[in-house]
Amino acid sequence: MSNQNRTQRKKNNTKMRIYDLRARKILTIGTILLIIIIFSTIFALLNSLKTTMLYKMKINGTDISNLEVTEAYKKLAEEFENRKSQNIVLKYLEYETTISLSQIEVTYNIDEAIKLAYSKGRDRNILKSNYEIIYIWLIGNDIKQKIDINFEQLDKIIEDITVKIPGIAKESSYYIENENLIILSGKEGVEVDKKELKARILKNIEQQIYTGTMEIIDIPIKQVKPKEINIEEIYKEIYKEPKNAYYETEPFRLYTQVNGVDLKISIEEIKEMLKEKKEEYSIPLKITIPEITTQSLGNKAFPEVIGKYSTRYDESNKNRTNNIKLASDKIDETVLMPGETFSYNKIVGERTIKAGYKEAAVYMNGQVVDGIGGRYMSSFFYTL
């Protein structure tokens, strides 16, 4: 046999061995894959037959491993109520207050969370299911179910805190008392950072619901100075032209009088007054009564009596009688049109010694205490 033939034969034998090795490898890999598929299928089927949650499964930090659906729901509901019962504590200096999670209606969808937890490892895709099962067994899975909050109520609570902290800054304000414009100076102080406070409260709520732990919240504040008194802006707001009262018949509608309001002294004179740093400034006004007033319309303006009420009080209590008369004089002849709101505090104004009020018994939180002209009473509103 020639050398050429022998060489060719060796090459052919080598190729055959390579083909044989490849075939064996393919067979081995195929066998392994088949075994994996068989065992994966069996593994997935066995898991699908289980009616309990996977090992190391949690919802919002609560362990529900190996629990039936009803057991998991009960445990979650109890744990949620327990965590929700803990109040959030907020502090600034000596001021301290609490927020109840029930008060701001903190909830989350337990049914949805359990449904999601139960679906883990039960996908139609066997490989995906098996991967989820093994991953959760090794690493664990804590489903963070979204928390729902009544943000409108939370904002109201934050607003309430902003007016109760000590050392609060005050902007200048004004009101009309008889024929005078009373301007109250602003006061430098602190102001609650409402955006930051809201963020801290929300973070605390999540921490409390997800982990069961909570911390005392320091109320964030910032130093602020009041704006300068702008007499031009105040003048634009108070100035009114006098307008006669009148009414229409079909349909009946009453248009009450508008008293003319103007300054009795110049703006330049008022600016000179404001240079003297005071807590309160009294500026004379010129009030112009229109030719036709609401009262002069008589019964034509008020053809029907809507309601009556009477009460008795001890006239010998001179201080209380004085306060009632002052307040009644302010309220008398007030006309409330449909949809308009009556505010006792706005109509009557500040009840102070300087305004003529005296100390007498007032109601506060269901108890009788001493106060100046009922100034401790809460604001009273009535909408017609």
C-alpha positions in Angstrom: 0.0 0.0 0.0 1.3 3.3 -1.0 2.1 6.1 1.5 -0.6 8.2 -0.1 -3.3 5.6 0.6 -2.2 5.2 4.2 -2.3 8.9 4.8 -5.8 9.1 3.4 -6.9 6.2 5.5 -5.7 7.9 8.6 -7.5 11.1 7.8 -10.7 9.1 7.2 -10.3 7.3 10.6 -9.7 10.6 12.3 -12.8 12.2 10.8 -14.9 9.2 11.9 -13.6 9.5 15.5 -14.5 13.2 15.5 -18.0 12.5 14.2 -18.4 9.8 16.8 -17.3 12.1 19.6 -19.6 14.8 18.4 -22.5 12.4 18.2 -21.8 11.2 21.7 -21.7 14.8 23.0 -24.9 15.7 21.3 -26.5 12.5 22.7 -25.2 13.3 26.2 -26.4 16.9 26.1 -29.7 15.8 24.7 -30.1 13.3 27.4 -29.2 15.9 30.1 -31.7 18.4 28.6 -34.4 15.7 28.5 -33.7 14.8 32.1 -33.9 18.5 33.0 -37.1 19.0 31.1 -38.6 15.9 32.7 -37.6 16.9 36.2 -38.5 20.5 35.6 -42.0 19.4 34.4 -42.4 17.2 37.5 -41.0 20.0 39.7 -43.5 22.5 38.2 -46.4 20.1 38.4 -45.7 19.3 42.0 -45.5 23.0 42.9 -48.7 23.7 41.0 -50.5 21.2 43.1 -49.4 22.9 46.3 -51.9 25.4 47.7 -49.5 27.3 49.9 -47.2 30.2 49.4 -43.6 29.7 48.5 -40.8 29.5 51.0 -39.3 32.9 51.9 -42.3 34.8 50.5 -43.2 38.1 52.2 -45.6 41.0 51.6 -44.7 44.4 53.0 -42.2 42.7 55.4 -44.7 40.1 56.8 -43.5 36.5 56.3 -46.2 34.3 54.7 -44.0 31.3 53.8 -45.9 28.0 53.3 -49.2 29.5 54.4 -52.6 28.8 52.7 -54.2 31.8 51.0 -56.8 32.3 53.9 -54.0 32.0 56.5 -51.9 34.5 54.7 -54.8 36.9 54.4 -55.6 36.7 58.1 -51.9 37.2 59.1 -51.5 40.2 56.8 -54.7 41.8 58.0 -53.8 41.4 61.6 -50.2 42.6 61.1 -51.5 45.6 59.1 -54.0 46.6 61.8 -51.2 46.3 64.4 -48.8 48.5 62.5 -51.6 51.0 61.6 -52.4 51.4 65.3 -49.1 53.0 66.0 -49.3 56.8 65.9 -46.7 58.9 64.1 -45.1 61.4 66.6 -44.0 64.8 65.4 -41.9 67.3 67.5 -40.6 70.8 67.4 -39.1 72.2 70.6 -41.8 71.7 73.3 -44.5 71.2 70.8 -45.5 67.6 70.1 -48.4 66.1 68.2 -49.4 62.7 66.8 -51.0 61.5 63.5 -53.1 58.3 63.5 -52.8 56.2 60.3 -56.5 55.6 60.6 -57.0 59.4 60.5 -55.4 59.7 57.1 -57.0 56.4 55.9 -53.8 54.4 55.2 -54.7 51.2 53.4 -53.3 48.7 50.9 -55.0 46.1 48.7 -54.3 42.8 50.6 -56.3 40.7 48.1 -54.2 42.0 45.2 -50.9 41.4 47.2 -51.9 37.8 48.0 -52.9 37.1 44.4 -49.5 38.4 43.2 -47.6 36.4 45.8 -49.6 33.2 45.1 -48.9 33.5 41.3 -45.1 33.3 41.9 -43.8 30.0 40.5 -47.2 29.2 38.8 -46.6 30.6 35.4 -47.5 28.6 32.3 -43.9 28.9 31.2 -42.3 26.0 33.1 -38.8 27.3 32.9 -39.9 30.7 34.2 -41.8 29.1 37.0 -38.9 27.0 38.1 -36.5 29.9 37.9 -38.9 32.0 40.2 -39.2 29.1 42.7 -35.5 28.5 43.0 -34.7 32.2 43.1 -37.2 32.9 45.9 -36.0 29.9 47.8 -32.4 31.1 47.6 -32.8 34.9 47.8 -36.4 35.5 49.1 -39.1 37.9 47.8 -40.7 40.8 49.6 -43.6 42.2 47.6 -44.0 46.0 48.4 -47.7 46.5 47.9 -48.6 50.2 47.1 -50.0 52.1 50.1 -53.0 54.3 49.6 -53.4 57.5 51.6 -56.0 60.3 51.9 -53.7 63.1 50.9 -56.4 65.7 51.3 -56.7 64.8 55.0 -52.9 64.7 55.4 -52.6 68.2 53.9 -55.2 69.4 56.4 -53.3 68.0 59.3 -50.1 69.6 58.0 -51.9 72.9 57.7 -53.1 72.6 61.3 -49.5 71.9 62.5 -48.2 75.0 60.7 -50.4 77.3 62.8 -49.7 75.6 66.1 -45.9 75.4 66.4 -44.3 77.9 68.8 -42.7 81.1 67.5 -44.7 81.1 64.3 -44.1 84.0 61.9 -47.1 86.2 61.1 -47.7 88.2 58.0 -49.3 91.7 58.4 -53.1 91.8 58.2 -55.9 94.3 58.3 -59.6 94.7 59.0 -62.1 97.5 59.1 -63.4 98.5 62.5 -66.2 101.1 62.4 -64.7 103.9 60.3 -61.1 102.9 60.7 -58.7 100.7 58.8 -56.8 98.6 61.4 -53.4 97.3 60.2 -51.6 94.7 62.3 -47.9 94.4 61.8 -46.3 91.1 60.8 -43.9 89.2 63.1 -40.6 87.5 62.3 -40.5 83.9 63.3 -40.5 80.3 62.0 -42.4 78.6 59.3 -43.0 74.9 58.7 -41.4 73.5 55.5 -44.6 71.8 54.5 -43.1 70.0 51.5 -40.3 68.5 53.5 -42.6 67.6 56.4 -45.0 65.8 54.0 -42.0 63.8 52.6 -40.9 62.8 56.1 -44.4 61.7 57.1 -44.8 59.6 53.9 -41.4 58.0 54.4 -42.3 57.2 58.1 -45.6 55.7 57.0 -43.9 53.4 54.4 -41.3 52.4 57.0 -44.0 51.7 59.6 -46.2 49.6 57.2 -43.3 47.8 55.4 -41.1 47.1 58.4 -43.2 47.8 61.6 -40.6 50.3 62.8 -41.1 54.0 63.3 -39.2 57.1 64.4 -40.1 60.5 65.9 -40.3 63.1 63.2 -38.5 66.4 63.7 -40.8 69.1 62.2 -38.7 70.9 59.6 -38.8 74.7 60.0 -37.2 77.8 58.4 -36.7 81.3 59.7 -38.8 83.9 57.8 -39.5 87.6 57.9 -42.9 89.1 57.2 -43.4 91.1 54.0 -43.4 94.9 54.2 -46.9 96.4 54.6 -48.0 97.4 51.1 -50.6 100.2 51.6 -51.2 100.5 47.9 -52.3 96.9 47.7 -54.5 97.2 50.8 -56.1 100.3 49.3 -56.9 98.5 46.1 -58.6 95.8 48.1 -60.7 98.0 50.4 -61.7 100.8 48.1 -65.3 100.7 47.0 -67.7 103.0 45.2 -71.1 103.3 46.9 -73.9 101.3 45.3 -77.7 101.5 45.9 -79.6 98.5 47.1 -82.3 97.1 44.7 -84.2 94.0 43.9 -85.6 92.1 40.9 -88.9 90.3 40.9 -88.8 87.5 38.3 -87.1 85.7 39.7 -86.8 87.5 43.0 -83.2 88.5 43.8 -82.0 91.2 46.2 -78.9 93.2 45.6 -77.7 94.7 48.9 -76.2 98.1 49.3 -72.5 98.6 49.0 -71.1 101.3 51.3 -68.4 103.4 49.7 -65.0 103.0 51.3 -62.0 105.4 50.8 -59.1 106.7 52.8 -59.5 109.9 54.7 -55.8 110.7 54.6 -53.3 110.4 51.7 -51.2 107.3 51.1 -48.1 109.4 51.6 -49.3 110.3 55.1 -50.0 106.6 55.9 -46.5 105.7 54.7 -45.1 108.2 57.2 -47.2 106.5 59.9 -45.9 103.1 59.0 -42.3 104.3 59.5 -43.0 104.3 63.2 -42.7 100.6 64.2 -45.9 99.6 66.0 -47.9 96.4 66.4 -51.1 98.2 65.3 -52.0 101.2 63.1 -55.4 102.9 63.0 -56.1 104.7 59.8 -59.3 106.9 59.4 -61.6 106.0 56.6 -64.3 107.9 54.7 -67.5 105.7 54.6 -70.2 106.8 52.1 -73.7 105.5 52.6 -75.6 105.1 49.3 -79.0 106.9 48.8 -80.9 103.7 48.8 -80.0 101.2 51.6 -81.1 97.6 52.1 -83.0 98.7 55.1 -84.9 101.4 53.3 -86.3 98.9 50.9 -88.4 97.6 53.8 -90.7 94.6 53.3 -90.3 94.7 49.5 -86.8 93.4 49.9 -87.8 90.8 52.5 -91.3 89.7 51.6 -91.1 86.5 53.7 -89.8 85.6 57.1 -87.5 82.6 56.6 -87.1 81.8 60.3 -87.1 83.1 63.8 -85.2 82.3 67.0 -85.0 83.9 70.4 -83.0 83.3 73.6 -82.7 84.7 77.0 -79.6 85.9 78.9 -78.9 87.5 82.3 -78.9 91.3 81.8 -77.4 91.7 85.2 -74.2 90.2 83.9 -73.0 93.5 82.6 -69.8 92.3 81.0 -71.6 89.6 79.0 -74.4 92.0 78.1 -71.8 94.5 76.8 -70.2 91.8 74.6 -73.5 90.6 73.2 -74.5 94.2 72.3 -71.2 94.9 70.5 -71.4 91.7 68.5 -75.1 92.1 67.7 -74.6 95.6 66.4 -72.0 94.2 64.0 -74.2 91.3 62.8 -77.4 93.3 62.6 -78.6 94.0 59.0 -76.2 91.4 57.6 -77.8 90.0 54.4 -76.8 86.5 53.4 -77.6 85.6 49.8 -78.0 82.0 48.5 -74.6 80.3 48.4 -72.9 83.0 50.5 -71.2 82.1 53.8 -71.6 83.8 57.1 -68.4 83.9 59.2 -68.9 85.1 62.8 -65.2 86.0 63.2 -65.1 87.9 60.0 -68.2 89.9 60.6 -67.6 90.7 64.3 -63.8 91.2 64.0 -61.3 90.9 66.8 -62.7 90.7 70.3 -60.2 92.7 72.3 -60.3 95.1 75.3 -59.3 97.9 72.9 -62.4 97.1 70.8 -64.6 97.5 73.9 -65.1 93.9 74.8 -64.9 92.7 78.4 -64.0 89.5 80.2 -66.9 87.1 80.6 -67.7 83.4 80.5 -67.3 81.7 77.2 -67.6 78.1 76.0 -64.4 76.2 74.9 -64.3 72.5 74.2 -67.6 72.0 76.0 -66.5 73.8 79.2 -67.2 77.3 80.6 -64.0 79.4 80.9 -63.2 83.2 81.1 -62.4 84.9 77.8 -62.4 88.4 76.2 -65.7 88.8 74.3 -65.8 85.2 73.3 -62.5 85.3 71.5 -61.7 81.7 72.5 -64.7 80.4 70.6 -63.8 78.6 67.3 -64.8 80.2 64.0 -68.4 79.9 63.2 -69.5 79.5 59.6 -72.9 79.1 58.0 -73.6 78.7 54.4 -77.1 79.5 53.1 
